[in-house]
Amino acid sequence: MEEIKTIDAANLEVFSEVLQSLAATDRDIMVVTSDSRGSGKLVPFGQKYPEQIVEVGIAEQNLVGVATGLASMGKKAFAVSPACFLTARALEQIKNDVAYSDNPVKLIGISAGVSYGALGTTHHSLHDYAVLRAINNIIIVAPADNFETAEAIKQAAEMTSPIYLRFGKKTMPANLATNSNTDFKIGKGRVIQEGNDLTFIATGEAVLPCVEAAKLLEKEHNISCKIISLHTIKPLDTKLLLASASNGKAIITVEEHSINGGLGEAVASLLFQNGCSNKFKIVGLPDDHTVSGSQIEIFNHYGISADGLKNTALNTINL
């Protein structure tokens, strides 16, 4: 396998590099794109392995159908498309052709969340966790950093069940863990920082603001925060979550998704059905017309930022 970069990069770039390294020794790796070769950072893949990539054009339903056919014949099919279209326009195909028919397609939602920024609501994917959580037989993963991305793609390539992986566009740290945690397994959350006073549970690109907020809380208020990168939203790591709630301290979930049906509600359902009574707050995007702007401007507006999460933490602890 080719050496992968260890400097900060967009998770999509790491996805492309890992896929190229896998394809170098595995001709069963197949990529299907819907006019998304450029935005998916797959131009180098197509140049190196032209016989292992299929372009269907702007036709997301066909994308999933073709990938399903390839997977049903033993190929390791990666269907790559903007998350906003993949999990809306092609939802029926995901439900029936992939999940119901148990075809191990690797669905790659790119430019997810509010990565498209000023293009607005039509290009935001704030529904994907919710709709896919309601479909049986599909795993949902949103890596937080380059390390998680590389490990997730390598593990997904060998999986024999359907999986959806979600990626944004911005440059992310090589490894967010402050405790040198290099354990990664799909289905198991990753504790990237230990703490005793408050727990942040976040996923995808929303993990980084939690790390930044935790630094402020420690420095300014002597509040020690535990941070869990819950990269796998389905299935939940129930053992880790229940153990983390057992200290009775406040819990804040953070996601680049609607507050309806996503990470926060999944965690809340688990905890409170198991008798937990922790102070609890879901941070995400409200059920409202989303403001326009860059990803960071939208994050700041909705409090998915170092200062915003610091204030949410202080308010939650003092309820």
C-alpha positions in Angstrom: 0.0 0.0 0.0 1.3 3.5 -0.9 2.2 5.8 2.0 -0.6 8.2 3.0 0.1 11.8 3.9 0.3 12.6 7.6 -0.2 16.4 7.3 -3.5 18.1 7.8 -5.7 17.7 4.7 -9.3 17.6 3.7 -10.8 14.3 4.6 -11.9 13.9 1.0 -8.3 14.1 -0.1 -7.4 11.3 2.3 -10.3 9.3 1.1 -9.0 9.6 -2.5 -5.4 8.7 -1.5 -6.4 5.6 0.5 -8.7 4.5 -2.3 -5.9 4.8 -4.8 -3.6 2.8 -2.5 -6.2 0.0 -2.2 -6.9 -0.1 -5.9 -3.2 -0.6 -6.6 -3.4 -4.1 -5.4 -7.1 -4.9 -5.6 -8.8 -4.7 -9.0 -12.2 -5.3 -7.3 -12.1 -1.7 -6.1 -14.6 0.1 -8.3 -15.6 3.8 -8.1 -18.9 5.1 -9.5 -19.4 8.9 -9.8 -22.2 11.2 -10.8 -20.3 14.1 -12.4 -18.5 14.3 -9.0 -15.0 13.1 -10.0 -13.5 16.6 -9.4 -15.4 17.5 -6.2 -14.7 14.0 -4.9 -11.0 14.5 -5.4 -11.0 11.4 -7.7 -9.3 12.8 -10.8 -6.0 11.2 -9.8 -7.8 7.9 -9.3 -9.3 8.0 -12.7 -6.0 8.8 -14.3 -4.3 5.9 -12.5 -7.1 3.3 -12.8 -9.3 4.2 -15.7 -10.8 0.7 -15.9 -11.9 1.0 -12.2 -14.0 4.1 -12.4 -17.5 4.6 -14.0 -19.0 8.0 -14.7 -22.8 8.0 -14.9 -23.3 11.8 -15.1 -25.8 13.8 -13.1 -28.0 10.8 -12.4 -27.8 9.8 -8.7 -30.4 7.0 -9.0 -28.4 5.4 -11.8 -25.3 5.9 -9.7 -26.7 3.7 -6.9 -28.2 1.2 -9.3 -24.9 0.7 -11.2 -22.9 0.5 -7.9 -25.4 -2.1 -6.6 -25.0 -4.2 -9.7 -21.2 -4.1 -9.3 -21.5 -5.0 -5.6 -23.8 -7.9 -6.4 -21.1 -9.4 -8.6 -18.4 -9.2 -6.0 -16.9 -5.8 -6.7 -16.1 -3.4 -3.9 -18.2 -0.6 -5.2 -17.8 3.0 -3.9 -20.7 5.3 -5.1 -19.5 8.9 -4.7 -21.9 11.8 -5.0 -22.8 15.0 -3.1 -24.6 14.0 0.1 -27.5 16.4 -0.5 -28.4 14.5 -3.7 -27.3 11.0 -2.9 -29.5 10.7 0.2 -32.5 12.5 -1.2 -32.8 11.9 -5.0 -31.5 8.3 -4.7 -33.1 7.4 -1.3 -35.4 4.8 -2.8 -32.5 3.1 -4.5 -30.5 3.2 -1.2 -33.5 1.7 0.7 -34.5 -1.0 -1.8 -31.5 -1.8 -4.0 -28.7 -1.5 -1.3 -30.1 -2.0 2.2 -33.2 -4.2 1.6 -31.3 -6.3 -1.0 -28.2 -6.4 1.3 -25.7 -5.3 -1.4 -22.5 -4.1 0.2 -22.3 -0.8 -1.6 -20.1 1.9 0.0 -22.1 5.1 -0.3 -19.9 8.2 -0.1 -21.7 11.4 0.6 -19.3 14.3 -0.3 -19.5 18.0 0.5 -21.9 17.1 3.3 -23.6 19.2 5.9 -23.3 22.9 5.1 -20.0 22.4 3.1 -21.5 24.1 0.1 -22.1 27.2 2.1 -23.7 30.0 0.2 -25.3 27.7 -2.3 -27.9 27.3 0.3 -30.5 24.9 1.5 -30.8 23.0 -1.8 -27.2 21.9 -1.5 -27.1 21.3 2.3 -27.5 17.8 3.6 -29.0 18.2 7.1 -31.3 15.3 6.7 -29.0 12.4 5.8 -28.5 10.9 9.3 -32.2 11.1 10.0 -33.4 9.4 6.8 -30.7 6.7 6.9 -31.2 6.0 10.6 -34.7 5.0 9.7 -33.6 2.4 7.1 -32.7 -1.1 8.3 -29.3 -2.6 7.4 -27.1 0.4 6.7 -24.2 1.7 8.8 -23.6 5.4 9.1 -20.1 6.9 9.6 -18.8 10.4 9.7 -15.0 10.6 10.3 -13.7 13.6 12.3 -10.1 13.8 11.1 -7.7 12.4 8.5 -6.8 9.4 10.7 -10.4 8.3 11.1 -11.0 8.8 7.4 -8.2 6.5 6.4 -9.2 3.8 8.8 -12.8 4.1 7.9 -12.2 3.7 4.2 -9.9 0.7 4.7 -12.4 -1.0 6.9 -15.4 -0.1 4.7 -13.6 -1.7 1.7 -13.7 -5.1 3.4 -17.2 -4.9 4.7 -19.9 -7.2 3.4 -22.8 -5.0 4.5 -24.1 -1.5 3.2 -22.4 1.6 4.6 -22.7 5.3 4.2 -19.7 7.5 4.8 -20.0 11.3 5.1 -17.3 13.8 4.2 -17.1 17.6 4.2 -14.7 19.8 2.2 -12.5 21.7 4.7 -9.0 20.9 5.8 -9.1 18.8 9.0 -6.3 17.8 11.5 -4.4 14.7 10.8 -5.4 13.4 14.2 -7.6 15.2 16.8 -6.8 12.9 19.7 -5.0 14.7 22.5 -4.4 11.3 24.2 -2.5 9.6 21.3 -5.6 7.3 20.8 -5.0 5.5 17.5 -7.7 2.9 18.0 -10.4 3.0 15.4 -13.2 0.5 14.7 -16.4 1.2 12.8 -19.2 0.8 15.4 -17.0 1.9 18.3 -16.7 5.5 19.5 -13.3 7.0 20.0 -12.4 9.0 23.2 -10.1 11.7 21.9 -9.8 13.5 25.3 -10.5 12.5 28.8 -12.3 14.8 31.3 -14.5 14.7 34.4 -16.9 17.7 34.4 -18.7 17.5 31.0 -18.8 15.3 28.0 -19.0 16.5 24.4 -20.3 13.8 22.0 -19.8 14.9 18.4 -19.4 13.5 14.9 -17.7 14.5 11.7 -16.4 18.0 11.2 -18.3 19.1 14.4 -15.7 17.4 16.6 -13.0 20.0 16.0 -15.1 22.9 17.5 -15.6 20.7 20.6 -11.8 20.3 21.0 -11.4 24.1 20.7 -14.2 24.8 23.2 -12.7 22.3 25.6 -9.5 24.3 25.6 -11.3 27.5 26.5 -13.3 25.8 29.2 -10.2 24.4 30.8 -8.2 27.6 30.5 -11.0 30.1 31.5 -13.1 28.1 33.9 -11.1 25.0 35.0 -13.7 22.8 33.5 -12.4 19.4 32.4 -14.1 18.0 29.2 -14.3 14.5 27.9 -14.7 14.4 24.1 -16.0 11.4 22.2 -15.7 11.3 18.4 -18.8 9.2 17.7 -17.9 8.6 14.1 -20.4 5.7 13.8 -23.9 7.1 14.3 -25.5 3.7 13.4 -25.0 1.4 15.2 -24.3 3.4 18.4 -21.6 2.4 20.7 -24.0 1.8 23.6 -21.4 0.5 26.0 -19.2 3.6 25.7 -22.2 6.1 25.8 -23.8 4.5 28.9 -20.4 4.3 30.6 -19.8 8.0 29.9 -23.2 9.0 31.2 -22.7 7.0 34.4 -20.9 9.9 36.2 -24.1 11.9 36.0 -22.3 14.9 34.5 -23.7 17.1 31.7 -23.7 15.8 28.1 -23.7 18.0 24.9 -24.0 16.4 21.5 -22.8 18.4 18.5 -23.5 17.7 14.8 -23.5 19.4 11.4 -27.1 18.2 10.9 -30.6 19.1 11.8 -31.3 18.7 15.5 -34.2 16.4 14.4 -33.4 12.8 13.8 -29.6 12.9 14.0 -26.8 12.2 16.5 -28.4 14.1 19.4 -31.7 12.4 19.3 -30.1 9.0 18.8 -27.9 9.5 21.9 -30.8 11.0 24.0 -33.0 8.0 23.1 -30.4 5.5 24.2 -29.5 7.3 27.5 -33.0 8.2 28.7 -34.5 4.8 27.8 -31.8 3.4 30.1 -32.6 5.6 33.0 -29.9 8.2 32.7 -30.8 11.7 34.0 -27.8 13.8 33.0 -28.3 17.4 32.0 -28.4 17.2 28.2 -28.2 19.5 25.2 -28.4 18.9 21.5 -26.4 21.4 19.3 -27.0 21.3 15.6 -29.0 23.3 13.1 -32.6 24.2 14.1 -35.8 23.3 12.2 -35.7 26.6 10.4 -34.6 28.2 7.0 -30.9 27.8 7.1 -28.9 31.1 6.8 -26.5 31.4 3.9 -22.8 31.9 4.2 -19.6 29.9 4.4 -19.4 26.8 6.5 -17.6 28.6 9.3 -20.1 31.5 9.2 -23.0 29.1 9.4 -21.2 27.2 12.3 -20.7 30.5 14.1 -24.3 31.6 13.6 -25.7 28.4 15.1 -23.1 28.1 17.9 -21.1 25.3 16.5 -17.9 27.1 17.4 -15.4 27.3 20.2 -17.1 30.3 21.8 -20.6 29.1 21.1 -20.0 25.7 22.6 -18.2 27.2 25.6 -21.3 29.3 26.3 -23.6 26.3 25.8 -21.5 24.2 28.1 -21.6 26.9 30.9 -25.4 27.3 30.5 -26.0 23.6 30.5 -23.8 22.9 33.6 -25.6 25.8 35.4 -29.1 24.8 34.6 
